[in-house]
């Protein structure tokens, strides 16, 4: 268990130059180490981040950039998609897991949906993300689609989870 306290984490909702590049780095580095994903995963993340950067609308999208001691250590992005919002780029460095930060950001994500009057959200992940999937389902996301793939350089099951707020 981490000795870092949740209260030590600063969360900002403004997107600054360099943030998205660092988000890509964290994804590429951690998923290679933890899941054995290849360079194709990093390319996938970079493609998505490029599109997000070009389409970013602070009135409809929201970012949670998590920092500790002046350094980005995690994030979450809510990206609008017509009448839905996509939960994306939800990641933390390993030493920041298990301190309640994921739960806090999920609560803020749901709050953002309510504030904007958005009833539907979805996310894409893989079957290997056990802790994240447990958190998503705790907040009401349900598995709606699965497909086998080798998109990230190894055999895996891609999953889609959806949420409808009442």
Beta strands, then each sheet from edge to edge (+ up, - down):
strand 1: 10-12
strand 2: 62-68
strand 3: 71-81
strand 4: 84-92
strand 5: 120-126
strand 6: 142-149
strand 7: 156-164
sheet 1: 1+ 2- 3+ 4- 5- 7+ 6-
end
